[in-house]
């Protein structure tokens, strides 16, 4: 569990940067609800998963330019 929090902490700035794009995408797809807690959970899970995937795929040389 501590390892998970360390990883999220290391990627937190990139998660912060990409969550706006996740919100915009979900809004364009009418995927958000009127319940803020459900929206927060969906946006957080998608943002963390997206950044984690990008961190695994992109080389470290490119990652440093996008906040990884």
Secondary structure, 3 states (H helix, E strand, C coil): CHHHHHHHHHCHHHHHHHHHHHHHHHHHCCCCCCCHHHHHHHHHHHHHHHHHHHHHHCCHHHHCCCCC
